[in-house]
Amino acid sequence: MPGVSHEGYRIQTILLMQIMAYTSSRPGALVESSAYNSTNECLTYKDMQLVVIRNTTDDSGDALALIIRTTLLKGGRNIRELVEYILHAISDLPLYCPITFFLALAFADNAFEHEGMTPADLFKLKVRDENSSILIIPWKKSVIDTLVFRRVEQGDSQVSPTLAFHCNNLSNQLNRLGKLAGFTETLHSYCFWRSNVASLLSKEATTDGVTAPVTQQILGHSSPDVIRHYIQVLVNVDIQFLYLGQLSRTELIGVSVHMGRIRDARAPVKLSSEELIVTDNDHPMLPGLHAQKEELKKEIVMKWGTIVNAEGTELWELYRKLSIKISNTIQMVRTERFEQVQKEYFSQYNYSEISD
């Protein structure tokens, strides 16, 4: 995943995208919600139960699955009856497999009670008890309350052991990914929500027994009428052929309504070296900030010889904060310039396609 703001967010962001897509969960049900700032509420290992489920339908073997429980629900946080979702391993499509990415986090946190457990060991497990249909894989007691999704503190290089991943962190990652993927529209959490709504309302879902009450439960709505607010603005029905009594061109309409209809993988994904040089000197505050930093550096070197030797002093702290401010300002300017470059690209996109 190119363009992540920190490597620690790579696996977390992919897994959160998958959970939102597969379960229709709102971000606030998984990570710290913007409506509940400073609560540090987020899914913990206690809410994530890894199991092996007996497979009686084919000869592919028993299936590794993840049961996700959440009570961090809109309109009844920690009050409403919890909702449980089951996600299973997808061996032939590993990129879309939530188990793979969840295991990456669990192994990094050394969460398994059985020491020496490896991914290969997990995928070989079977339900041996003939009287049971599942095998629960236990966590260490010491990690039960550990947050599964955690953020990086500003200026730090490591993922925090205690601070919850925030909705704003997720929003920033999705925004970056959408731009890098060449989408003209902003990629945000409700894109996954609307996609899930479309799948729940499909003929295939009805055939699989997804009734109106089940849809209401999956989406976490108190009323079935709420779903209309999440249906796409662009009507995904071939109303033209319905009127004419012709066979609907469902696939054609389907391609036309989803977000990827206006996407160009050739769109710029980063600023060129020349653009970076111009951009980094294109903010009125930067020259002054760089001058302040240079003066502080001279003063520190005069007193302590090197920056490192001054660590922990008042001057060193001022120097550190100023460095962070400069870095953040440069990042802000680069982001604004990159958005402008992409906007200019897409404004010429249709014209160049027709002209060529």
Beta strands, then each sheet from edge to edge (+ up, - down):
strand 1: 48-53
strand 2: 63-70
strand 3: 83-88
strand 4: 134-137
strand 5: 150-152
strand 6: 159-164
sheet 1: 3+ 2- 1+ 4-
sheet 2: 5+ 6-
end
